[in-house]
Structure formats: structure tokens, C-alpha cells
């Protein structure tokens, strides 16, 4: 599980489009419910393997998404992480 990372977008539209674009590139993606403490207009996050981060960054740049960030699950809560 620690090789997974969660993607949070601002809107449901962006989340669903990102999911579709990732699947088009044959990347396994799993939509999940995100904690409400992470502020965005969307109640979902996308779970992907950490090694897909370069593809995620490329898609975000190409689509000009309002990306909230990358998160990992800690023992008590989700934590935002810097991937650069």
C-alpha cells in the first residue's frame, strides 16, 4: 500500500477527466472517497501507484487542471506530500 499515492482535484469534472486520461494511458486508477478535511469541491480522490507521478504531472500541465495535490495515508490521517 505504501507504493500508492492519492490525487486530489478541485472539481468532480477534473477528477473524472483525469481518471479517463490515466486509463487511456493504461494506468491503473481507483476512485475513492476523500476525507472532508481536504478542501475541494469534489468528494473523490484517485489512487495510483507512485511511479505514475510523471504521467500525472504531464496530464495536469496539458489539461490545466486545478490540482489540489498529492496525498499519502498516514496512520491517523492523509498528509499532503511534495513530489518535486
Residue frames as qw, qx, qy, qz and C-alpha x, y, z in Angstrom:
[[0.000, 0.883, 0.469, 0.000, 0.00, 0.00, 0.00],
 [0.318, -0.773, 0.058, 0.545, 2.88, 2.42, 0.61],
 [0.361, -0.046, 0.550, 0.752, 3.64, 2.49, -3.11],
 [0.100, 0.698, 0.644, 0.295, 0.29, 4.24, -3.63],
 [0.112, -0.171, -0.137, 0.969, -0.46, 7.95, -3.76],
 [0.177, 0.695, 0.684, -0.133, -3.74, 9.84, -3.90],
 [0.187, 0.189, 0.297, 0.917, -4.55, 12.63, -6.36],
 [0.040, 0.682, 0.600, -0.415, -6.99, 15.34, -5.32],
 [0.176, 0.327, 0.406, 0.835, -8.52, 17.72, -7.87],
 [0.152, 0.067, 0.288, -0.943, -10.73, 20.70, -7.17],
 [0.639, 0.162, 0.012, -0.752, -13.80, 19.57, -9.09],
 [0.768, 0.086, 0.618, -0.142, -15.58, 16.33, -9.89],
 [0.695, 0.708, -0.004, -0.125, -15.30, 17.14, -13.61],
 [0.198, 0.775, -0.598, 0.045, -11.50, 17.38, -13.36],
 [0.506, -0.343, 0.770, -0.183, -11.29, 14.21, -11.27],
 [0.812, 0.314, 0.468, -0.155, -13.33, 12.20, -13.77],
 [0.592, 0.782, -0.189, -0.052, -11.42, 13.61, -16.74],
 [0.064, -0.693, 0.713, -0.086, -8.07, 12.84, -15.07],
 [0.691, -0.102, 0.695, -0.172, -9.30, 9.31, -14.37],
 [0.798, 0.548, 0.225, -0.116, -10.24, 8.85, -18.03],
 [0.386, 0.833, -0.396, 0.018, -6.91, 10.25, -19.29],
 [0.314, -0.546, 0.767, -0.126, -4.95, 7.99, -16.95],
 [0.777, 0.124, 0.599, -0.148, -6.94, 4.94, -18.04],
 [0.676, 0.726, -0.046, -0.121, -6.33, 5.91, -21.70],
 [0.232, 0.739, -0.622, 0.112, -2.62, 5.57, -20.89],
 [0.822, -0.033, -0.568, -0.013, -3.22, 2.12, -19.41],
 [0.096, 0.327, -0.634, 0.695, -2.57, 3.34, -15.84],
 [0.427, -0.465, -0.774, 0.044, -4.49, 1.58, -13.09],
 [0.094, -0.273, 0.223, -0.931, -6.51, 4.16, -11.22],
 [0.307, -0.455, -0.831, 0.088, -9.04, 3.69, -8.45],
 [0.211, -0.574, -0.054, -0.789, -11.55, 6.39, -7.47],
 [0.446, -0.325, -0.733, 0.397, -12.07, 6.59, -3.70],
 [0.260, -0.897, -0.292, -0.209, -13.86, 8.87, -1.27],
 [0.427, 0.375, -0.360, 0.739, -11.52, 11.51, 0.14],
 [0.328, -0.475, -0.593, 0.561, -11.63, 12.86, 3.68],
 [0.052, 0.899, 0.384, 0.205, -13.74, 16.02, 4.01],
 [0.454, -0.761, 0.036, 0.461, -10.86, 17.74, 5.82],
 [0.411, -0.097, 0.484, 0.767, -9.12, 18.05, 2.45],
 [0.291, 0.660, 0.261, -0.642, -10.81, 21.06, 0.93],
 [0.017, -0.090, 0.674, 0.733, -12.08, 20.77, -2.63],
 [0.596, 0.139, -0.003, -0.791, -15.42, 20.82, -4.42],
 [0.727, 0.156, -0.610, -0.275, -15.06, 17.11, -5.19],
 [0.748, -0.467, 0.332, -0.335, -15.67, 14.29, -2.73],
 [0.985, 0.125, 0.047, 0.106, -13.37, 11.88, -4.56],
 [0.174, -0.753, 0.576, 0.266, -9.67, 11.23, -4.95],
 [0.864, 0.400, -0.283, -0.118, -7.81, 8.99, -7.37],
 [0.690, -0.532, 0.481, 0.096, -5.47, 6.28, -6.12],
 [0.759, 0.597, -0.260, 0.026, -2.48, 5.45, -8.35],
 [0.872, -0.186, -0.058, 0.450, 0.97, 3.96, -7.95],
 [0.286, -0.831, 0.107, 0.464, 3.70, 6.46, -7.07],
 [0.483, -0.182, 0.569, 0.640, 5.68, 5.57, -10.19],
 [0.309, 0.642, 0.602, 0.362, 2.93, 7.19, -12.32],
 [0.186, -0.778, -0.205, 0.564, 3.63, 10.68, -10.90],
 [0.200, -0.297, 0.428, 0.830, 5.47, 11.90, -14.06],
 [0.016, 0.375, 0.771, 0.515, 2.45, 10.99, -16.20],
 [0.171, -0.770, -0.579, 0.207, 0.08, 12.67, -13.72],
 [0.229, -0.632, 0.018, 0.740, 2.16, 15.86, -13.81],
 [0.140, -0.037, 0.620, 0.771, 2.17, 15.83, -17.62],
 [0.067, -0.575, -0.768, -0.276, -1.60, 15.37, -17.78],
 [0.218, -0.772, -0.407, 0.437, -2.14, 18.14, -15.22],
 [0.203, -0.459, 0.246, 0.829, 0.03, 20.54, -17.25],
 [0.068, 0.134, 0.732, 0.665, -1.63, 19.64, -20.56],
 [0.184, -0.615, -0.733, -0.225, -5.16, 19.98, -19.18],
 [0.005, 0.406, -0.187, 0.895, -4.55, 22.97, -16.89],
 [0.582, -0.517, -0.622, -0.076, -6.37, 21.25, -14.02],
 [0.298, -0.711, 0.301, -0.561, -6.84, 22.90, -10.63],
 [0.768, -0.005, -0.618, 0.170, -4.85, 20.24, -8.82],
 [0.562, -0.785, 0.063, -0.252, -5.05, 20.28, -5.02],
 [0.077, -0.711, 0.690, -0.114, -2.13, 17.91, -4.56],
 [0.672, 0.127, -0.730, 0.017, -0.65, 14.51, -3.88],
 [0.577, -0.540, 0.344, -0.507, -1.54, 12.81, -0.61],
 [0.460, 0.132, -0.872, 0.106, -0.49, 9.69, 1.27],
 [0.718, -0.556, -0.275, -0.316, -2.42, 7.91, 4.00],
 [0.057, 0.492, -0.687, 0.531, -0.78, 8.28, 7.38],
 [0.218, -0.145, -0.929, 0.260, -1.72, 6.20, 10.38],
 [0.057, 0.501, 0.609, -0.612, -4.30, 8.77, 11.53],
 [0.368, 0.797, 0.219, -0.427, -4.97, 11.00, 8.51],
 [0.721, 0.548, 0.213, 0.366, -3.98, 11.89, 4.99],
 [0.380, -0.686, 0.137, 0.606, -0.85, 14.00, 4.53],
 [0.545, 0.836, -0.019, -0.063, -0.06, 16.24, 1.57],
 [0.744, -0.309, 0.336, 0.487, 3.31, 15.47, 0.03],
 [0.236, 0.830, -0.298, -0.408, 5.65, 17.38, -2.24],
 [0.922, 0.148, 0.331, 0.139, 6.76, 15.23, -5.15],
 [0.510, 0.831, -0.140, 0.175, 9.17, 17.62, -6.83]]
